[in-house]
Amino acid sequence: MPFVKTDIEDLLIFEPQVWEDERGYFYESFNENAFKAAGIYSQFVQDNQAKSNYGVLRGLHYQTGAYAQAKLVRAISGKVLDVVVDLRLDSKTYGRSFSIILSAENKKQLFVPRGFAHGYAVLSESAEFFYKCDNFYNKEAEGGLIYNDAQLGIDWQLASEDIILSEKDKVQPAFGDHKPAF
């Protein structure tokens, strides 16, 4: 199972081998031994799935303290722009963002270590987004960053009038105002 390193330490793109024929396709979306061979020792304990329409932007979210989460994320239908921000204070890439298109077609996945804010925007008519977490969700441990922070300069590949946000995501702090959590 091939893993591609990004320019941010520990952030890996997983490109599974896909077998296709006239019947359809097959691939392993997760194999613990292959992930361990790539240095990923996260034991996933919770799976989450969301369906969203075009323009929905979810994020940028993270869990703090004992509830911090590593995630393995993918689009199982449609297409999303997946975005992470490195919040690890001791990282050479602290404050840097990374984005990737994840789609049902390309079958790519992103392994997001603990210490990152994460979000995604739906670029297709709709998309189903699936992610494995190595820790359980805890509401009291929620953190977030505002999606349109000028310092981060993230291009969400959507016109501003097309972006659909939750009330929570409209009031997240800017990167420069958030309390460092990692």
WOURFEN-V749446 format. One line per field, one symbol per residue. ss: DSSP state (H for helix, E for strand, - for the rest). phi: phi as a letter, one per 20 degrees, with the letter a starting at -180 (. if undefined). Layout:
ss=???
phi=???
//
This chain:
ss=-EEEE------EEEE---EEE--EEE-----HHHHHH--------EEEEEEEE--EEEEEEEE-HHH---EEEEEEE-EEEEEEEE----------EEEEEEE----EEEEE---EEEEEEE---EEEEEEEE-----HHHEEE---------------HHH-E--HHHH----HHH-----
phi=.eddfdedgmeceddffddcbfeqbbbeebbgfffffenddfdfcbdcbcdbegnfcdpedbddlfdgcecddaeebmbceecccfdfgeefdgnedbcbedbffelfccedfgncecbbceddgbbddcbecebffbgfefbacffdgffflfeemcfgfefdcfgfffcfffgfdfegdc
//
